[in-house]
Amino acid sequence: MNSKIIKKRVALTIASMLTLSTFMMSSVRAEELTAPPEEIPQAIAVEPIVLDIEDALQRALENSFELKIAEAEMNTSVMTASQQRTLAKEDATTGMYSADLAIKIAKVNREILPTLAKETYNAKITEVELGIKGAFAQLIFAKESLELAEKYKLQADESLAMVKTKRTLGQASDLEVTNTESEVATKASELTQAQITYNQNLMDLNLLMNEALEKTWVIEDTMATEAVELVPLEDMKAYMLENHPMILGSNLSFSIAESTFELAKGYYPSNVWTYRYAEQDYLKAKYQNQLALLSQEKSLIQAYMSVQGNLEAIQALEKNVATVNESYRVAKIRFELGMITSFQLNEALLMQQRMESNLANAKRGYRLSIAQLEFISGMNAIKTTEEL
């Protein structure tokens, strides 16, 4: 009897332990199920950097591959000039005309070639700056064109909605709806192309700055699109002739040819080939220098006139845009009142879009013409606040 009681108690104890174990396991699973999920680290969004023309120029001057190549070429030229120092240290008293002439030419090159190399490098800097200003102006134009394309797509959608409402009321035909739908499709295509053009211009600018091609920026337009006071043309001309690296480089090249010819005259008579070659090199350099000066002056005058012409175009188009915007606003009201057809409304819309596009293009031309003027003159074309 006692053994039966013991067995029964053992069985009850085991059953109790199994129940308790099951309960505890269930509790653990419940805690696992109700436990908050582990936090997944969120990617930090990087805000695009604001980029204006000054920032773009600074990035290009620091990173441009073109300037790095030009700098290497400048250093090579300087090293070439340095190699002539040994010869230049010799006295031109060997008794051999050709050797003495070579020594004196080496002395001239030792003084001039490093400066010429530096001015060639400076000229490349002006070219890179022009490229950046041009690319930046093109990107701003592409951005404005994209914004206009987005606006025109919305206008086309709005027109389609109005025409469909008119058709429901029996005031517009199926043909009008079809034509308006076609216009919506056209504007959608133009919007896509405008986005592609913007992306392409963005890559062009990034390449010049040696930035990642896909990098995006918040473009800030600080280039002039309104009337500005330019530095007087004569002041620009004087500065250009005294300081522009292209002019200085041309002058130095002529100085080398002139010095070489003067040295050759001291050793050879005019009937000797060495004299004749030096003379022709001198004449060629002389005419090239004169042509460079005249061409630069002509380009300066033309660029100055171009700035003024583009400004006048902007001012005229701004008045036209204001007029056609009002015409389109009135046309929309008249269409809603049933006084004109959708075709007439579309004509007013197309006129507005044409004028706005022309204005954006004129602003691009103005930005580019100022950039060209600064490239040719070698100075800031717009008077600063201190100069006004």
WOJO-V574613 format. One record per residue. N is the residue number from 0. RES is the residue in one letter. SS is DSSP state (H for helix, E for strand, - for the rest). PHI is phi in whole degrees, 0 to 359 (* if undefined). OMEGA is omega in radians with two decimals (* if undefined). Layout:
BEGIN
n & res & ss & phi & omega
N & RES & SS & PHI & OMEGA
N & RES & SS & PHI & OMEGA
END
This chain:
BEGIN
n & res & ss & phi & omega
0 & M & - & * & 3.13
1 & N & H & 294 & 3.14
2 & S & H & 294 & 3.11
3 & K & H & 296 & 3.14
4 & I & H & 297 & -3.13
5 & I & H & 297 & 3.14
6 & K & H & 299 & -3.13
7 & K & H & 295 & -3.14
8 & R & H & 293 & 3.10
9 & V & H & 298 & 3.14
10 & A & H & 297 & 3.12
11 & L & H & 295 & 3.14
12 & T & H & 295 & 3.14
13 & I & H & 297 & 3.14
14 & A & H & 298 & 3.14
15 & S & H & 295 & 3.13
16 & M & H & 295 & 3.12
17 & L & H & 295 & 3.13
18 & T & H & 295 & 3.13
19 & L & H & 297 & 3.13
20 & S & H & 297 & 3.12
21 & T & H & 298 & 3.14
22 & F & H & 298 & -3.12
23 & M & H & 293 & 3.11
24 & M & H & 296 & 3.12
25 & S & H & 297 & 3.14
26 & S & H & 297 & 3.14
27 & V & H & 296 & 3.14
28 & R & H & 297 & 3.13
29 & A & H & 297 & 3.12
30 & E & H & 295 & 3.12
31 & E & H & 296 & -3.10
32 & L & H & 289 & -3.08
33 & T & H & 269 & -3.12
34 & A & - & 294 & -3.14
35 & P & - & 296 & -3.14
36 & P & - & 296 & 3.10
37 & E & - & 297 & -3.13
38 & E & - & 290 & 3.12
39 & I & - & 267 & -3.12
40 & P & - & 301 & -3.13
41 & Q & - & 270 & 3.09
42 & A & - & 293 & -3.14
43 & I & - & 278 & 3.14
44 & A & - & 289 & 3.12
45 & V & - & 265 & 3.14
46 & E & - & 289 & 3.09
47 & P & - & 301 & -3.12
48 & I & E & 277 & 3.06
49 & V & E & 289 & -3.09
50 & L & E & 230 & 3.00
51 & D & - & 247 & -3.03
52 & I & H & 296 & -3.14
53 & E & H & 294 & 3.10
54 & D & H & 296 & -3.13
55 & A & H & 296 & 3.11
56 & L & H & 297 & -3.13
57 & Q & H & 296 & 3.13
58 & R & H & 296 & -3.14
59 & A & H & 293 & -3.13
60 & L & H & 296 & -3.13
61 & E & H & 274 & -2.93
62 & N & H & 238 & -3.01
63 & S & - & 303 & 3.06
64 & F & H & 295 & -3.13
65 & E & H & 300 & 3.14
66 & L & H & 288 & 3.10
67 & K & H & 296 & 3.09
68 & I & H & 294 & 3.14
69 & A & H & 297 & 3.12
70 & E & H & 294 & 3.10
71 & A & H & 296 & 3.10
72 & E & H & 294 & 3.10
73 & M & H & 297 & 3.14
74 & N & H & 297 & 3.09
75 & T & H & 297 & 3.12
76 & S & H & 297 & 3.12
77 & V & H & 295 & 3.11
78 & M & H & 295 & 3.10
79 & T & H & 298 & 3.10
80 & A & H & 295 & -3.14
81 & S & H & 295 & 3.14
82 & Q & H & 295 & -3.14
83 & Q & - & 273 & -3.09
84 & R & H & 295 & 3.12
85 & T & H & 300 & 3.11
86 & L & H & 293 & -3.09
87 & A & H & 293 & 3.14
88 & K & - & 284 & -3.12
89 & E & - & 288 & 3.04
90 & D & - & 273 & -3.12
91 & A & - & 280 & -3.12
92 & T & - & 227 & -3.12
93 & T & - & 284 & -3.07
94 & G & - & 91 & 3.09
95 & M & - & 254 & -3.07
96 & Y & H & 304 & -3.06
97 & S & H & 296 & -3.14
98 & A & H & 290 & 3.13
99 & D & H & 295 & 3.12
100 & L & H & 295 & 3.12
101 & A & H & 298 & 3.13
102 & I & H & 296 & -3.12
103 & K & H & 291 & 3.09
104 & I & H & 295 & 3.11
105 & A & H & 298 & 3.11
106 & K & H & 296 & 3.11
107 & V & H & 294 & -3.11
108 & N & H & 296 & 3.13
109 & R & H & 300 & -3.12
110 & E & H & 275 & -2.96
111 & I & H & 266 & -3.00
112 & L & H & 302 & 3.11
113 & P & H & 299 & 3.11
114 & T & H & 293 & 3.10
115 & L & H & 298 & 3.12
116 & A & H & 298 & 3.13
117 & K & H & 295 & -3.14
118 & E & H & 291 & 3.06
119 & T & H & 296 & 3.09
120 & Y & H & 294 & 3.11
121 & N & H & 297 & 3.10
122 & A & H & 296 & 3.10
123 & K & H & 295 & 3.09
124 & I & H & 300 & 3.13
125 & T & H & 296 & 3.10
126 & E & H & 293 & 3.13
127 & V & H & 295 & 3.10
128 & E & H & 298 & 3.10
129 & L & H & 297 & 3.13
130 & G & H & 299 & 3.13
131 & I & H & 294 & -3.13
132 & K & H & 297 & 3.11
133 & G & H & 295 & 3.14
134 & A & H & 295 & 3.13
135 & F & H & 293 & 3.11
136 & A & H & 297 & 3.11
137 & Q & H & 295 & -3.14
138 & L & H & 293 & 3.09
139 & I & H & 298 & 3.11
140 & F & H & 298 & 3.12
141 & A & H & 296 & 3.11
142 & K & H & 295 & 3.12
143 & E & H & 295 & 3.12
144 & S & H & 294 & 3.10
145 & L & H & 295 & 3.12
146 & E & H & 296 & 3.09
147 & L & H & 293 & 3.13
148 & A & H & 297 & 3.08
149 & E & H & 296 & 3.12
150 & K & H & 296 & -3.10
151 & Y & H & 292 & 3.08
152 & K & H & 295 & 3.10
153 & L & H & 296 & 3.10
154 & Q & H & 297 & 3.12
155 & A & H & 294 & 3.09
156 & D & H & 298 & 3.13
157 & E & H & 296 & 3.12
158 & S & H & 297 & 3.14
159 & L & H & 296 & 3.12
160 & A & H & 298 & 3.14
161 & M & H & 294 & -3.12
162 & V & H & 293 & 3.11
163 & K & H & 296 & 3.08
164 & T & H & 297 & 3.11
165 & K & H & 298 & -3.13
166 & R & H & 295 & 3.11
167 & T & H & 300 & 3.14
168 & L & - & 273 & -3.14
169 & G & - & 79 & -3.10
170 & Q & - & 253 & 3.10
171 & A & - & 217 & -3.09
172 & S & - & 269 & 3.07
173 & D & H & 297 & 3.14
174 & L & H & 296 & 3.11
175 & E & H & 296 & 3.10
176 & V & H & 295 & -3.13
177 & T & H & 298 & 3.13
178 & N & H & 297 & 3.14
179 & T & H & 291 & 3.06
180 & E & H & 297 & 3.09
181 & S & H & 296 & 3.11
182 & E & H & 294 & 3.09
183 & V & H & 298 & 3.13
184 & A & H & 296 & 3.11
185 & T & H & 297 & -3.13
186 & K & H & 293 & 3.08
187 & A & H & 295 & 3.10
188 & S & H & 294 & 3.12
189 & E & H & 295 & 3.11
190 & L & H & 295 & 3.11
191 & T & H & 298 & -3.14
192 & Q & H & 294 & 3.11
193 & A & H & 296 & 3.10
194 & Q & H & 293 & 3.11
195 & I & H & 297 & 3.13
196 & T & H & 298 & 3.11
197 & Y & H & 298 & -3.14
198 & N & H & 298 & 3.13
199 & Q & H & 294 & 3.11
200 & N & H & 293 & 3.09
201 & L & H & 295 & 3.11
202 & M & H & 294 & 3.11
203 & D & H & 301 & 3.14
204 & L & H & 293 & 3.13
205 & N & H & 299 & 3.12
206 & L & H & 297 & -3.14
207 & L & H & 295 & 3.14
208 & M & H & 271 & -3.08
209 & N & - & 60 & 3.06
210 & E & - & 253 & 3.08
211 & A & - & 303 & -3.03
212 & L & - & 300 & -3.08
213 & E & - & 273 & -3.08
214 & K & - & 293 & -3.14
215 & T & - & 252 & -3.11
216 & W & E & 223 & 2.89
217 & V & E & 267 & -3.03
218 & I & E & 283 & 3.11
219 & E & - & 250 & -3.08
220 & D & - & 276 & 3.07
221 & T & - & 249 & 3.10
222 & M & - & 280 & -3.04
223 & A & - & 294 & 2.99
224 & T & - & 228 & 3.10
225 & E & - & 239 & -3.10
226 & A & - & 298 & 3.10
227 & V & - & 231 & 3.10
228 & E & - & 264 & -3.11
229 & L & E & 275 & 2.98
230 & V & - & 297 & -3.13
231 & P & - & 307 & -3.07
232 & L & H & 302 & -3.12
233 & E & H & 296 & 3.09
234 & D & H & 294 & 3.10
235 & M & H & 297 & -3.12
236 & K & H & 298 & -3.14
237 & A & H & 298 & 3.12
238 & Y & H & 296 & -3.12
239 & M & H & 301 & -3.09
240 & L & H & 292 & -3.11
241 & E & H & 267 & -2.94
242 & N & H & 232 & -3.03
243 & H & - & 295 & -3.09
244 & P & H & 299 & 3.10
245 & M & H & 293 & 3.09
246 & I & H & 293 & -3.14
247 & L & H & 297 & 3.11
248 & G & H & 295 & 3.10
249 & S & H & 295 & 3.11
250 & N & H & 297 & -3.14
251 & L & H & 292 & 3.10
252 & S & H & 298 & 3.10
253 & F & H & 294 & 3.14
254 & S & H & 298 & 3.11
255 & I & H & 296 & -3.13
256 & A & H & 295 & -3.14
257 & E & H & 294 & 3.13
258 & S & H & 296 & 3.13
259 & T & H & 298 & 3.14
260 & F & H & 294 & 3.12
261 & E & H & 297 & 3.10
262 & L & H & 292 & -3.14
263 & A & H & 296 & 3.13
264 & K & H & 297 & -3.13
265 & G & - & 282 & -3.08
266 & Y & - & 243 & -3.03
267 & Y & - & 233 & 3.02
268 & P & - & 285 & -3.03
269 & S & - & 292 & -3.13
270 & N & - & 266 & 3.13
271 & V & - & 263 & -3.06
272 & W & H & 299 & 3.14
273 & T & H & 300 & 3.10
274 & Y & H & 297 & -3.06
275 & R & H & 296 & 3.11
276 & Y & H & 298 & 3.13
277 & A & H & 296 & 3.12
278 & E & H & 295 & -3.13
279 & Q & H & 293 & 3.07
280 & D & H & 297 & 3.12
281 & Y & H & 295 & -3.13
282 & L & H & 297 & 3.11
283 & K & H & 300 & 3.14
284 & A & H & 295 & 3.14
285 & K & H & 297 & -3.12
286 & Y & H & 291 & 3.09
287 & Q & H & 297 & 3.12
288 & N & H & 294 & 3.12
289 & Q & H & 296 & 3.12
290 & L & H & 295 & 3.14
291 & A & H & 298 & 3.13
292 & L & H & 295 & -3.14
293 & L & H & 293 & -3.13
294 & S & H & 295 & 3.13
295 & Q & H & 294 & 3.12
296 & E & H & 294 & 3.11
297 & K & H & 298 & 3.14
298 & S & H & 298 & 3.12
299 & L & H & 297 & -3.14
300 & I & H & 298 & -3.13
301 & Q & H & 296 & 3.13
302 & A & H & 295 & 3.12
303 & Y & H & 297 & 3.12
304 & M & H & 294 & -3.13
305 & S & H & 297 & 3.11
306 & V & H & 300 & -3.13
307 & Q & H & 296 & 3.13
308 & G & H & 295 & 3.13
309 & N & H & 293 & 3.10
310 & L & H & 295 & 3.11
311 & E & H & 298 & 3.11
312 & A & H & 296 & 3.12
313 & I & H & 298 & -3.09
314 & Q & H & 298 & 3.12
315 & A & H & 291 & -3.10
316 & L & H & 291 & 3.11
317 & E & H & 298 & 3.08
318 & K & H & 293 & 3.14
319 & N & H & 296 & -3.14
320 & V & H & 297 & 3.11
321 & A & H & 300 & -3.13
322 & T & H & 292 & -3.09
323 & V & H & 289 & 3.06
324 & N & H & 296 & 3.10
325 & E & H & 293 & 3.13
326 & S & H & 297 & -3.14
327 & Y & H & 291 & 3.12
328 & R & H & 300 & 3.12
329 & V & H & 293 & -3.13
330 & A & H & 298 & 3.11
331 & K & H & 297 & 3.13
332 & I & H & 296 & -3.13
333 & R & H & 295 & 3.12
334 & F & H & 293 & 3.12
335 & E & H & 297 & 3.13
336 & L & - & 273 & 3.11
337 & G & - & 80 & -3.08
338 & M & - & 272 & 3.09
339 & I & - & 224 & -3.14
340 & T & - & 271 & 3.10
341 & S & H & 294 & 3.11
342 & F & H & 296 & 3.11
343 & Q & H & 293 & 3.08
344 & L & H & 296 & -3.12
345 & N & H & 294 & 3.09
346 & E & H & 298 & 3.11
347 & A & H & 296 & 3.14
348 & L & H & 293 & -3.14
349 & L & H & 296 & 3.10
350 & M & H & 296 & 3.09
351 & Q & H & 299 & -3.11
352 & Q & H & 295 & 3.14
353 & R & H & 297 & -3.12
354 & M & H & 293 & 3.13
355 & E & H & 294 & 3.10
356 & S & H & 293 & 3.10
357 & N & H & 297 & 3.13
358 & L & H & 293 & 3.11
359 & A & H & 298 & 3.13
360 & N & H & 292 & 3.11
361 & A & H & 295 & 3.10
362 & K & H & 295 & 3.07
363 & R & H & 298 & 3.12
364 & G & H & 300 & 3.13
365 & Y & H & 293 & 3.11
366 & R & H & 299 & -3.10
367 & L & H & 293 & -3.11
368 & S & H & 292 & 3.08
369 & I & H & 293 & 3.11
370 & A & H & 298 & 3.13
371 & Q & H & 294 & 3.12
372 & L & H & 297 & 3.13
373 & E & H & 290 & 3.09
374 & F & H & 295 & -3.08
375 & I & H & 286 & -3.10
376 & S & H & 279 & -3.10
377 & G & - & 79 & -3.11
378 & M & - & 214 & 3.04
379 & N & - & 292 & -3.06
380 & A & - & 281 & -3.06
381 & I & E & 267 & 3.09
382 & K & - & 297 & 3.09
383 & T & - & 281 & -3.14
384 & T & - & 300 & -3.13
385 & E & - & 292 & -3.09
386 & E & - & 277 & -3.09
387 & L & - & 284 & *
END
